[in-house]
Amino acid sequence: MPLLEISRLKKSFVSPEGGRHDVVNVEAFSLAERAQNALSGESGSGKTTFLHLIAGILKPDSGTIRIGDREMSALSESGRDRLRATTIGYIFQTFNLLQGYTCLENVLLGMSFGPGVDRVFAQALLERVGLGNRLKHYPRQLSTGQQQRVAVARALANRPRLVLADEPTGNLDHKNASAAITLIQEACKEYGAALLLVSHDREVLGRFESTRTLEEINRASAPEPAA
C-alpha cells in the first residue's frame, strides 16, 4: 500500500467575478514509502493548493487523501491538525519561522504540536543541518540559507513519514538552492521520510528521478470531449 494515495480529488475557488475556478482536479496520485518525487508547474497552476490539501490545511470539495491507514479528507479540522503534526513535515517557501524565537525554540515549538518535545533530538537536527553553533540565534541573525536550514530541521522534528516542500528554493540564490535541495533529499533519506516537492525551477526538478507536472495530472482527470 502506498504511503500517500489520492483519488478523485477536487478543489475549486470562487473567482472575483463570482464563478467557480477549478484549481485541483486529480483522478489518481500516489507516493510510496521513502520515495522522493517532484511536481512542476507554473505560478498559479495549483501546486501550493495541492500540497495544502495533502497536509490537511485545506479541505477538498470531494475525493480522498489517504496517508498510511488514515483518510485525511474525512477528518475534522482538529483531526487533520493532529495527523499533520504527527505524520507530515512541511517546508514553506517563506520558511514561516517565528521571529521572536531562537533556532532551537522554533524546532522545539514544532515538536510541541506532535508526540512531544525532545530537546536532544532538536539539537541533533540543527547540528545535522549545520547550525549547531547557532542554536540561540534568532531568524533575523541568520542568512536566508541558514533560515531555510532551520525550516528543514523543524519539518523533520516530529519524525514525519511524509515531507512536503513548497518551492523551498524560491528565496535562495543558486548556490544556496543547490545546497538546500541536497540537504532536504539527504535528510529525508536519513530519517526515512518520503518527499514530495513542488517547484518550477528546472535545475531543482532535475535532481529527482521522478518528476510530473500538476497540469498533466489535472489533464489526466479531465473528461473526454464529446464526439
C-alpha positions as CSV (number, residue, x, y, z in Angstrom):
1,M,0.0,0.0,0.0
2,P,1.4,3.4,-0.9
3,L,2.2,5.9,1.9
4,L,0.1,8.6,0.1
5,E,-2.9,7.7,-2.1
6,I,-5.2,10.3,-3.7
7,S,-8.4,9.5,-5.6
8,R,-10.7,11.9,-7.5
9,L,-9.5,14.9,-5.6
10,K,-11.2,18.3,-6.5
11,K,-10.8,21.8,-5.2
12,S,-12.2,25.0,-6.6
13,F,-12.5,28.6,-5.5
14,V,-14.9,31.4,-6.3
15,S,-13.4,33.9,-8.7
16,P,-13.8,37.7,-8.3
17,E,-16.5,37.6,-11.0
18,G,-18.5,35.1,-8.9
19,G,-17.8,31.9,-10.9
20,R,-16.0,28.8,-9.7
21,H,-12.5,28.2,-10.8
22,D,-11.2,24.6,-10.6
23,V,-7.7,24.6,-9.2
24,V,-7.1,20.9,-8.4
25,N,-8.8,18.0,-10.3
26,V,-6.7,14.9,-9.8
27,E,-8.1,11.5,-10.6
28,A,-5.3,9.5,-9.0
29,F,-1.9,10.1,-7.5
30,S,0.3,8.0,-5.2
31,L,3.6,8.1,-3.4
32,A,5.5,5.2,-2.0
33,E,7.2,5.0,1.4
34,R,10.6,6.8,1.4
35,A,10.1,7.8,-2.3
36,Q,11.3,11.2,-3.5
37,N,9.1,12.7,-6.2
38,A,8.8,16.2,-7.6
39,L,5.9,18.1,-9.2
40,S,6.4,21.0,-11.5
41,G,4.1,23.7,-12.6
42,E,3.9,27.4,-13.4
43,S,2.7,30.0,-11.0
44,G,-1.0,29.7,-10.4
45,S,-1.2,26.1,-11.5
46,G,-2.4,24.9,-8.1
47,K,0.9,23.4,-6.7
48,T,0.5,25.0,-3.3
49,T,-3.2,24.2,-3.1
50,F,-2.4,20.6,-3.9
51,L,0.1,20.4,-1.0
52,H,-2.2,22.2,1.3
53,L,-4.9,19.6,0.6
54,I,-2.5,16.8,1.3
55,A,-1.4,18.4,4.5
56,G,-5.0,19.0,5.6
57,I,-4.6,22.8,5.7
58,L,-7.4,22.9,3.2
59,K,-10.4,20.6,2.9
60,P,-11.2,19.3,-0.6
61,D,-14.6,19.7,-2.3
62,S,-14.6,16.0,-3.0
63,G,-12.2,13.0,-3.2
64,T,-10.0,11.2,-0.8
65,I,-6.5,11.7,0.6
66,R,-5.1,8.6,2.4
67,I,-1.9,8.8,4.3
68,G,-0.9,5.4,5.6
69,D,-4.1,4.0,7.1
70,R,-5.7,7.4,7.8
71,E,-8.0,9.3,5.5
72,M,-7.0,12.9,5.8
73,S,-10.0,14.2,3.8
74,A,-12.5,12.5,6.2
75,L,-11.2,14.1,9.4
76,S,-12.4,17.2,11.2
77,E,-10.2,20.3,11.3
78,S,-8.7,19.3,14.7
79,G,-8.2,15.7,13.4
80,R,-6.4,17.0,10.4
81,D,-4.2,19.2,12.6
82,R,-3.3,16.2,14.7
83,L,-2.5,13.9,11.8
84,R,-0.4,16.7,10.2
85,A,1.5,17.3,13.4
86,T,2.4,13.6,13.8
87,T,2.9,12.4,10.2
88,I,3.8,15.4,8.0
89,G,6.6,17.8,7.8
90,Y,6.1,20.9,5.8
91,I,8.8,23.2,4.3
92,F,7.4,26.5,3.3
93,Q,8.9,28.8,0.6
94,T,8.9,31.7,3.1
95,F,10.2,29.5,5.9
96,N,7.5,30.7,8.4
97,L,9.9,30.9,11.3
98,L,8.8,32.7,14.4
99,Q,11.0,35.8,14.6
100,G,10.7,36.1,18.4
101,Y,12.1,32.6,19.0
102,T,15.6,31.2,18.6
103,C,16.5,28.4,16.1
104,L,16.2,25.8,18.8
105,E,13.0,27.2,20.1
106,N,11.5,27.2,16.6
107,V,12.2,23.5,16.3
108,L,11.0,22.7,19.9
109,L,7.8,24.6,19.3
110,G,7.1,22.4,16.2
111,M,7.6,19.4,18.4
112,S,5.1,20.6,21.0
113,F,2.3,20.0,18.4
114,G,3.4,16.4,17.8
115,P,4.3,13.5,20.0
116,G,6.3,15.7,22.4
117,V,9.4,17.9,22.9
118,D,12.7,16.1,22.6
119,R,15.4,18.7,23.2
120,V,18.3,16.3,22.4
121,F,16.8,15.3,19.1
122,A,16.1,19.0,18.2
123,Q,19.7,19.9,18.9
124,A,20.9,16.9,16.9
125,L,18.7,18.0,13.9
126,L,20.1,21.6,14.0
127,E,23.6,20.1,14.1
128,R,22.8,17.9,11.2
129,V,21.8,20.9,9.1
130,G,25.0,22.7,10.1
131,L,23.6,25.1,12.7
132,G,25.0,23.5,15.9
133,N,26.7,26.8,16.7
134,R,23.5,28.9,16.0
135,L,21.1,27.3,18.5
136,K,20.5,30.6,20.3
137,H,20.4,32.8,17.2
138,Y,17.2,34.4,16.1
139,P,16.0,34.2,12.5
140,R,17.0,37.9,11.9
141,Q,20.5,37.0,12.8
142,L,20.7,34.3,10.2
143,S,21.3,34.4,6.4
144,T,18.5,33.3,4.1
145,G,20.2,30.0,3.5
146,Q,20.5,29.4,7.3
147,Q,16.9,30.2,7.8
148,Q,16.0,27.5,5.3
149,R,18.1,25.0,7.2
150,V,16.1,25.8,10.4
151,A,12.9,25.2,8.4
152,V,14.2,21.8,7.2
153,A,15.1,20.8,10.8
154,R,11.7,21.9,12.0
155,A,10.0,19.9,9.3
156,L,11.8,16.7,10.5
157,A,11.3,17.4,14.2
158,N,8.4,15.0,14.7
159,R,10.0,12.2,12.6
160,P,7.3,12.5,9.9
161,R,6.6,9.8,7.4
162,L,6.0,12.4,4.7
163,V,7.7,15.7,4.0
164,L,6.1,18.3,1.7
165,A,8.3,21.1,0.3
166,D,6.7,24.1,-1.4
167,E,9.1,25.9,-3.7
168,P,11.8,25.5,-1.0
169,T,14.5,27.2,-3.0
170,G,12.3,30.1,-4.2
171,N,14.0,32.7,-2.0
172,L,17.6,31.3,-2.3
173,D,20.4,32.1,-4.7
174,H,21.8,29.4,-7.0
175,K,24.5,28.2,-4.6
176,N,22.2,28.1,-1.6
177,A,19.4,26.5,-3.6
178,S,21.6,23.6,-4.7
179,A,22.8,23.1,-1.1
180,A,19.2,23.2,0.2
181,I,18.0,20.5,-2.2
182,T,20.9,18.3,-1.3
183,L,20.2,18.8,2.4
184,I,16.4,18.1,2.0
185,Q,16.9,15.0,0.0
186,E,19.7,13.6,2.2
187,A,17.9,14.4,5.5
188,C,14.7,12.8,4.3
189,K,16.6,9.7,3.3
190,E,18.4,9.5,6.6
191,Y,15.3,9.9,8.7
192,G,13.1,7.6,6.5
193,A,10.6,10.2,5.2
194,A,9.1,10.2,1.8
195,L,9.5,13.6,0.0
196,L,7.1,15.4,-2.3
197,L,8.5,18.7,-3.6
198,V,6.9,21.2,-5.9
199,S,9.0,23.7,-7.9
200,H,9.1,25.5,-11.3
201,D,13.0,25.5,-11.2
202,R,14.3,23.1,-13.9
203,E,17.6,22.6,-12.1
204,V,15.8,21.6,-8.9
205,L,13.5,19.3,-10.8
206,G,16.5,17.7,-12.5
207,R,17.6,16.4,-9.1
208,F,14.7,14.0,-8.9
209,E,14.3,10.7,-10.8
210,S,10.5,11.1,-10.9
211,T,9.0,14.4,-12.0
212,R,5.5,15.1,-13.2
213,T,3.6,18.3,-13.8
214,L,0.4,19.2,-12.0
215,E,-1.1,20.2,-15.3
216,E,-0.5,16.7,-16.6
217,I,-2.2,15.2,-13.5
218,N,-5.1,17.6,-13.9
219,R,-5.4,16.9,-17.6
220,A,-5.4,13.2,-17.0
221,S,-8.5,13.5,-14.9
222,A,-10.4,15.8,-17.3
223,P,-13.4,14.2,-19.1
224,E,-13.0,13.3,-22.7
225,P,-14.5,15.8,-25.1
226,A,-17.8,14.9,-26.7
227,A,-17.5,13.5,-30.2
